[in-house]
Amino acid sequence: MGISTSTKLCYQKSNPRTSKGYRQEEGIDFEESFAPVTRIEAICIFIANAASKNMTIYQMDVKTAFLNDKLKEEVYVSQPEGFVDPDHPTYVYHLKKALYGLKQALWAWYDTLSRFLLDNKFSNGAVDPTLFTQKIGNHILLIQIYVDDIIFASTDPKACDIFSNEMSYKFQMSMMGQMSFLLGLQVSQSPEGIFINQSKFALEILKKFGMDSCDPVDTPMASPTKKHLEALKRVFWYLTGTINWGIWYPKDTAMTLTAYADADHAGCQDTRRSTSESAQFLGDKLVSWSSKKQKSTAISTTEVEYIAMSSCYAQILWMRSQLTDYGFDFNKIPLYYHNRSAIALCCNNVQHFRSKHIDIQHHFIREQVEKGMVELYFVTMDYQLTNIFTKALPRERFEFLLSRLGMKSISPTTLKHLQEEERE
C-alpha cells in the first residue's frame, strides 16, 4: 500500500502523510472499519442536561489522534515520494501505528480512547458508545466524543480540571476552553442559559447565492407561492431575517421528557405519501425533532397518524435509554397527539378491518402503552407544536409556535454581553 504526501507542505515543519486506504483489502489489511459516531440529538441532550444542572461545557481536541493507536494487523506501505532510501529503494515500511486514511484508523482510535477511559473508572453508555460517565459521590462527570473532538461537563468544576490533566498526560491535547463550536453548531454559554444557532452557515449560503442583501420576510412558506424558484427565494428571504435565531436552553430548569407527534395525509403530490413530524422536549428544551416522509401509502388518516405516533415513540424510547446514563428514569412519558382515532387504536388491541394490514413494526407502541412506559394525551390543533414542520402558517401562528419550541433571536452583541457577565 502506498503513502500520499502533501507536496504543498513538504518542506514545512508539519509534513502530513496519509495512507492510501482505498488499496486495502478487507480480511487481509483490516478487520474493523467502523467507528461509533455521536448523533446530533445526543449532543442536544448533553447540552440540555448541562443547562438544567447549571454546568459549564468544555471542549478539547486530540492532536494527531490516529498516531496514538497501535495496529493489530500487519500493514505494509511503500516509501513516500521524495523520501525513498537510495540504498534500499524496494523496501517497504511496516506500520506500527495507524495513519490517516487507513480503513481501521477510526476504530483503532476509538478503541484506544475508550480503553483509557474505562481504565480510569468511567462507564460506557448503555445505548450510546460515544458517551462516558463517571460518578463520584453526588457528582457526575459527563464526556461525549466525536472522533477526536471531546466535550465534557461536570457538576463539580474540579472534576473537569482533573480530567483535562489526565487527558493531557496521556495524549497530546489542544484545550479549547468553553465549548463554542461543534458539528456545525455555534454554542454560546452564559449564566442565564445556553444558546445554539447556525448563523455562520446561514450567512454562507446566502452569500453563495447572492441573497445576503435581500429583504427579510416573517415566514418561510406562504400561499400563493406556486413556482419552485419563488418558493426557494422565499426561504432565502426568511433566512435573511432569522440569522440570529437559535434554540435557547435556560439554566436551572426541569428535565421532564415529553413529546408531540403529528402527520399530514397524502401531502406529497407525486407519491401521495404522508409526512410524519415529531418533537421531543426535556422540560421546555427542544432536543430532537423530525419531519420525514412515510415509507408506505396509507389508506386512511388514522393509519397515517398511527404510524407517526409509532415513529415518534421509537425516538422517545432511544432518548429514555440514553438518559438513564445521566441518572434519569422516565416512565409514563406524555405523548401529545390530536387524533382520537389513532390514540384509540394504540390503546385497543382489537383488529379492525381498516387497520389489519398495518405493518407489524408499527404495533410495538401498543405494548409500550400497556406497560405504562408512555401515556397518550389528546391535544387540540391550537397547541400541536409540530405543525410548524410541514405546514405553511400565518405569521401569528408561526411566531407562537416558535416561542413554544424555545426559539429566540439573540444578536452577537447580546451574546457577548451575556458571556462577559459570566466572566465577572
Helices and strands as residue ranges (DSSP letters): E 3-5, G 7-9, E 17-19, G 21-23, H 40-52, E 58-62, G 65-68, E 70-78, E 92-97, H 105-119, E 123-124, E 131-136, E 139-146, E 149-154, H 157-170, E 173-178, E 181-182, E 185-189, E 193-197, H 199-208, H 228-241, E 245-250, E 257-264, E 275-282, E 285-293, H 301-324, E 333-337, H 340-347, G 360-363, H 364-371, E 374-378, G 381-383, G 385-389, H 395-404, E 407-409, H 412-423
